[in-house]
């Protein structure tokens, strides 16, 4: 932990992202994370192709709590180790090692995209440490029989999609803007902070792996869903971008079936990244259940 003797990369906009870097030697590489403030911990878990930069405006608004946001291996400022599997179950293992090292209790867990299954896998193992859940557009079950995800995973996780990601940084460059509800909120300056960490083909291996794993990790996702009863059912908020093309009203309905007493926010003008498009709303919801 600590600064680890590393310096920030030249592309990092430290005005937009002014947080002190922290480092953890996980089993498969060194992970970067931010750790700001004091109080009950709020852990914010990103997905693909983003990193903790996604939560910068939320973190600024989280007064009176401790905000922790890691970068998965292969993303953001974390290592991008060659030879690493980048499978979700292995990413979850590294995330768990970081969170366990921090000895967190009364955690509010905020998840979206692949951060859903990765973060919730830790919650399933430590339900006594979780105070509340804030779930944005994500899932935690097998979609192997859903044609919508079969098609996406088959294309983006197949030879053509992988080539587009590895050679052209397509997931961050082309796909990312498509899942915004209001694309004007993805300014060139913000977009640059998502493109730069995936600047070379060697940097994109993790990004390219995730689309394939939507189907390839069905067994692992099944194993999480079978344990869903272990999740805390009190103080659950579902904050959903209704213009999201990745996770739709259908997926929100499934979460509502699991958490019938959850507070539900349907953000009609918002896409996939609630933290980017409505940081004020998301921060207020987090504070309501975290303090």
C-alpha positions in Angstrom: 0.0 0.0 0.0 1.0 3.7 -0.1 2.5 5.4 -3.1 4.8 2.5 -4.0 7.3 4.9 -5.6 5.2 5.2 -8.7 4.5 8.4 -10.6 1.3 9.3 -12.4 1.3 8.8 -16.2 1.6 11.9 -18.3 -1.9 11.5 -19.8 -3.6 11.6 -16.4 -5.8 14.7 -15.9 -5.0 15.4 -12.2 -7.5 18.3 -12.2 -10.4 16.0 -13.1 -8.9 13.2 -11.0 -7.0 14.8 -8.1 -6.9 11.8 -5.8 -3.8 10.4 -4.1 -2.8 7.1 -5.7 -2.6 4.0 -3.6 -1.3 0.6 -4.5 -1.9 -3.0 -3.4 0.2 -6.0 -4.4 -2.6 -8.4 -5.4 -1.9 -12.1 -6.2 -1.6 -11.4 -9.9 -0.3 -7.9 -10.1 -0.3 -4.4 -8.5 -3.6 -2.8 -8.2 -4.2 1.0 -8.1 -7.1 2.3 -6.0 -8.2 5.6 -4.4 -9.1 5.9 -0.8 -10.6 9.2 0.2 -12.3 10.6 3.3 -13.3 9.0 6.6 -16.4 7.3 7.9 -18.3 4.2 6.8 -16.6 2.8 3.7 -18.2 3.1 0.3 -16.6 0.7 -2.3 -17.2 1.6 -5.9 -16.5 -1.1 -8.5 -16.1 -0.4 -12.2 -16.6 -2.6 -15.2 -15.4 -2.6 -18.9 -13.8 -0.5 -20.4 -13.7 2.0 -17.5 -11.7 2.5 -14.3 -12.0 4.4 -11.1 -12.0 7.7 -13.0 -15.7 6.9 -13.7 -16.5 7.7 -10.1 -14.5 10.9 -9.7 -17.5 13.2 -9.5 -19.4 10.9 -7.2 -16.4 10.7 -4.9 -16.2 14.5 -4.7 -19.7 14.5 -3.4 -19.3 11.8 -0.8 -18.9 13.9 2.3 -18.7 12.1 5.7 -17.8 8.7 4.3 -14.7 6.9 3.1 -14.7 6.3 -0.6 -12.6 3.4 -2.1 -12.5 2.8 -5.8 -10.1 0.2 -7.2 -8.9 -0.3 -10.8 -9.1 -4.0 -11.9 -5.9 -5.5 -13.3 -5.7 -4.5 -17.0 -7.5 -1.2 -16.4 -6.8 2.4 -15.3 -3.5 2.8 -13.4 -3.3 -0.9 -12.3 -0.8 -3.3 -13.8 -1.6 -5.0 -17.1 0.3 -8.3 -16.6 1.2 -10.5 -19.5 0.1 -14.1 -19.1 -2.7 -13.2 -16.7 -6.0 -14.9 -17.4 -8.2 -11.8 -17.0 -11.1 -14.1 -16.3 -13.8 -12.6 -14.1 -13.4 -15.1 -11.3 -9.7 -14.2 -11.2 -10.4 -10.5 -11.2 -12.8 -11.1 -8.4 -10.1 -12.9 -6.4 -7.7 -10.0 -6.7 -10.5 -7.5 -5.8 -11.3 -9.6 -2.7 -7.7 -9.7 -1.7 -7.6 -5.9 -1.8 -10.8 -5.4 0.1 -9.8 -8.0 2.7 -6.5 -6.3 3.2 -8.4 -3.1 4.1 -10.4 -5.0 6.8 -13.6 -3.1 5.9 -16.9 -3.3 7.8 -20.3 -1.6 7.3 -19.6 -1.4 3.6 -21.8 0.3 1.1 -21.1 -1.5 -2.2 -21.7 0.4 -5.4 -21.5 -1.7 -8.6 -22.2 -1.5 -12.3 -21.4 -3.4 -15.5 -18.8 -6.2 -14.7 -18.4 -4.5 -11.3 -21.7 -6.2 -10.5 -20.6 -9.8 -10.4 -17.0 -8.9 -9.3 -18.1 -6.8 -6.4 -21.1 -8.9 -5.4 -19.0 -12.0 -5.3 -17.1 -10.4 -2.4 -20.4 -9.4 -0.8 -21.6 -13.0 -1.0 -18.5 -14.2 0.8 -18.7 -11.4 3.4 -22.4 -10.6 4.0 -21.7 -9.6 7.6 -19.5 -6.8 6.4 -22.0 -5.3 3.9 -24.3 -2.5 5.1 -26.0 -1.6 1.9 -26.0 -2.2 -1.9 -26.3 0.4 -4.6 -26.7 -1.4 -7.9 -26.5 0.3 -11.3 -26.8 -1.3 -14.7 -25.4 -4.8 -14.3 -26.3 -8.4 -13.8 -25.2 -11.5 -11.7 -26.6 -14.5 -13.5 -25.9 -16.7 -16.5 -27.2 -15.2 -19.8 -26.1 -18.2 -21.9 -29.7 -18.7 -23.1 -30.4 -15.0 -23.9 -30.0 -14.4 -27.6 -29.2 -10.7 -26.9 -26.1 -11.5 -25.0 -25.2 -14.5 -27.1 -25.0 -12.2 -30.1 -23.0 -9.5 -28.4 -20.6 -11.9 -26.7 -20.2 -14.0 -29.8 -19.3 -10.9 -32.0 -17.3 -8.7 -29.6 -15.7 -11.7 -27.9 -15.0 -13.5 -31.2 -12.2 -13.0 -33.7 -13.6 -9.9 -35.3 -14.5 -8.1 -32.1 -11.3 -9.0 -30.4 -9.4 -7.7 -33.4 -11.3 -4.5 -33.3 -10.5 -4.0 -29.7 -6.9 -5.1 -29.8 -6.0 -3.1 -33.0 -8.3 -0.1 -32.8 -9.3 0.2 -29.1 -12.8 -0.2 -30.3 -14.5 -0.9 -27.0 -13.3 2.3 -25.4 -13.3 4.3 -28.7 -16.5 3.1 -30.4 -18.6 1.2 -28.0 -18.3 3.5 -25.0 -20.1 6.5 -26.6 -22.9 4.2 -27.8 -24.1 3.4 -24.3 -24.4 6.9 -23.0 -27.9 8.3 -22.8 -26.6 11.8 -23.6 -23.4 11.6 -25.6 -22.6 15.2 -25.1 -21.7 14.3 -21.5 -18.8 12.2 -22.9 -16.6 15.2 -23.8 -13.3 14.7 -25.7 -11.4 15.4 -22.5 -13.3 12.8 -20.5 -13.1 10.3 -23.4 -9.3 10.7 -23.5 -9.1 9.5 -19.9 -10.8 6.2 -21.0 -8.7 5.8 -24.2 -5.3 6.5 -22.7 -5.1 3.6 -20.2 -5.8 1.2 -23.1 -3.3 2.9 -25.4 -1.5 -0.1 -26.9 -2.6 -3.6 -27.8 -0.8 -5.0 -24.8 -2.9 -2.7 -22.6 -6.2 -4.1 -24.0 -6.0 -7.8 -23.2 -8.3 -7.4 -20.2 -10.7 -5.2 -22.1 -10.8 -7.7 -25.0 -11.4 -10.6 -22.6 -14.5 -9.4 -20.9 -16.9 -9.6 -23.8 -16.1 -13.3 -24.4 -16.6 -14.0 -20.7 -20.3 -12.8 -20.8 -21.0 -16.3 -22.0 -17.8 -18.2 -21.2 -18.1 -17.4 -17.5 -21.7 -18.7 -17.3 -20.8 -21.4 -14.8 -19.2 -18.8 -12.5 -22.1 -16.4 -12.9 -24.5 -19.3 -12.2 -22.6 -20.1 -9.0 -23.1 -16.5 -7.8 -26.8 -16.4 -8.6 -27.4 -19.7 -6.7 -26.0 -17.9 -3.6 -28.1 -14.7 -4.0 -30.0 -15.3 -0.8 -26.8 -14.4 1.1 -26.9 -10.8 -0.1 -28.3 -8.2 2.3 -31.8 -7.4 1.4 -32.2 -4.2 3.5 -30.9 -0.8 2.3 -30.8 -1.8 -1.3 -31.0 0.9 -4.0 -31.4 0.1 -7.8 -30.3 3.2 -9.8 -30.9 2.4 -13.4 -30.2 4.2 -16.6 -33.2 3.4 -18.7 -31.6 4.4 -22.0 -28.9 1.8 -21.6 -28.4 -0.6 -24.6 -26.4 -3.1 -22.5 -28.7 -3.7 -19.5 -32.3 -3.0 -20.1 -35.6 -2.9 -18.1 -35.6 -6.7 -18.3 -32.5 -6.9 -16.1 -33.9 -4.3 -13.7 -37.0 -6.3 -13.3 -34.9 -9.3 -12.3 -33.2 -7.3 -9.6 -36.5 -6.0 -8.4 -37.7 -9.6 -8.1 -34.7 -10.4 -5.9 -35.1 -7.2 -3.9 -38.8 -6.4 -3.7 -38.4 -3.7 -1.0 -35.5 -1.9 -2.8 -35.6 1.7 -3.6 -35.8 2.0 -7.4 -34.7 5.0 -9.4 -35.5 4.9 -13.1 -33.3 7.5 -14.8 -35.1 8.1 -18.1 -32.4 10.2 -19.8 -29.5 8.1 -18.6 -27.5 5.3 -20.3 -25.1 2.7 -19.0 -22.9 4.8 -16.8 -25.0 6.4 -14.0 -21.9 7.7 -12.2 -20.9 9.6 -15.3 -24.3 11.0 -16.3 -25.9 11.6 -12.9 -23.1 11.7 -10.3 -25.2 14.1 -8.1 -28.1 11.7 -8.0 -26.0 8.6 -7.4 -23.9 10.3 -4.6 -27.1 11.4 -2.8 -28.5 7.8 -3.0 -25.2 6.4 -1.7 -25.1 8.9 1.3 -28.7 8.0 2.2 -27.7 4.4 2.9 -24.0 4.7 3.9 -24.0 7.2 6.8 
